[in-house]
Amino acid sequence: MDDDARESDGPERDGRDDSHDESVDPRGHGHGDREEFDHAPIGHATVRGGMTVGELAAEYGEAGVGAATMHEAVDIYAEMLADDVTTFVGLAGAMVPTGMRRIVADLIRDGHVDALVTTGATLTHDAIEAIGGKHHHGRDHQPGKSLREHDEQLRDEEVDRIYDVYLPQEHFALFEDHLRSEVFPAFEGAVSIREFTAELGRANAAVNDREGIDERAGVAAGAYDADVPVYCPAIQDSVLGLQAWMHSRVSKFTLDALADMSHLNDLAHEADSAGALVVGGGVPKNYVLQTMLVTPDAYDYAVQLTMDPEHTGGLSGATLDEARSWGKLDEAARNASVYGDATITLPILVAAARERVEGT
């Protein structure tokens, strides 16, 4: 091959000279057949001292991956708060022991929750704080000890560990006394779980006020005051449930697990527009989402905060898009799933959305 031939080889590929073809512009211009491609470039988030959480969430919109999803979630949740949307909240995980209690209670008290579905553990830890018990900073391991030795020492000292949070066991004794003296006497016979959680909230508020507890009365008390129903479909799976069962063995008291279904489904059926905020997975998530299966409509908005992957096929990691295939979300619903520790994502989501709706 002569030199001229080798030189002409440069700009030519497959016998075609692309040296002046705008279709190979590195900026992507000239490809009229790119239906999915978005010319908007990544803008790169800017952060500065003194910026608000809402301003940070706005900057997330310039970025990609999780930041972009959080930005979208804030948009959706702010729209839920601003519009006349019936909001169902599913709350799982250790949100109370890890310090998220006031965030949820404030949402309830300020009218941003129409129905709460949660766990018996959440209600147990919420009540402990309401009546004078406290959760404490701890650690997930102890230098110089194995993990097993660390937890064996805690057991000997009668301290329960929730990752890096400690709870002295005497607080459970305080809670059990609270149930026996303040809650169970109100009932004789079968009662719905919703009625039971309402009475728990009333009792929490009463003791909190009477004893002058420094900590606020909390989630169940706030729901009682605001007339927001609290559903706890897996209440048996908790200290609260164990105590309810023990009381049922020595009285006519019992919890009717099906009694709340009509109440919750009626609430969903009567909603002109419905939105779901799901923190964590498990029973609360499914209980919130399945409600729409017995109504002619579906959720118009949904935001999920989770750490569970979808590829295991489990409910906790199932995407909200998957829920659309079941008819739980409307085809045109706005939805976002934010992956990360809810003790990080929930405060950002709520603070940014409330700032947008209510101002700083």
FENUR-V100697 format. One record per backbone hydrogen bond with DSSP energy under -1.0 kcal/mol. CO is the residue of the C=O (numbers start at 0). NH is the residue of the N-H. If there is no record, write none. Layout:
co,nh
CO,NH
CO,NH
//
This chain:
co,nh
1,5
2,6
3,7
6,9
10,17
12,15
15,12
17,20
20,23
21,24
24,27
29,31
30,33
32,34
47,50
51,55
52,56
53,57
54,58
55,59
58,61
59,62
61,42
61,43
63,66
64,68
65,69
66,70
67,71
68,72
69,73
70,74
71,75
72,76
73,77
74,78
75,79
76,80
77,81
78,82
82,84
85,274
86,113
86,114
87,276
88,116
89,278
92,94
93,97
94,99
95,98
99,103
100,104
101,105
102,106
103,107
104,108
105,109
106,111
107,110
114,88
115,230
116,90
118,122
119,123
120,124
121,125
122,126
123,127
124,128
125,129
126,130
127,132
135,165
141,144
145,149
146,150
147,151
148,152
149,153
150,154
151,155
152,156
153,158
154,157
157,168
159,166
161,164
163,137
164,161
165,135
166,159
167,170
168,172
169,173
170,174
171,175
172,176
173,177
174,178
175,179
176,180
177,181
178,182
178,183
182,185
183,186
188,253
190,255
191,195
192,196
193,197
194,198
195,199
196,200
197,201
198,202
199,203
200,204
201,205
202,206
203,207
204,208
205,209
206,210
207,212
217,221
218,222
219,223
220,224
221,225
222,227
228,115
230,117
231,234
233,236
235,237
237,241
238,242
239,243
240,244
241,245
242,246
243,247
246,249
253,190
257,260
259,263
260,264
261,265
262,266
263,267
264,268
265,269
272,85
273,299
273,300
274,87
275,302
276,89
277,304
278,91
280,284
281,285
282,286
283,287
284,288
285,289
288,291
289,292
290,293
291,294
298,329
299,333
300,275
301,335
302,277
303,337
304,279
305,339
309,312
318,322
319,323
322,327
323,326
327,298
329,332
333,301
335,303
337,305
340,343
340,344
341,345
343,347
344,348
345,349
346,350
347,351
348,352
349,353
350,354
351,355
352,356
353,357
354,358
//
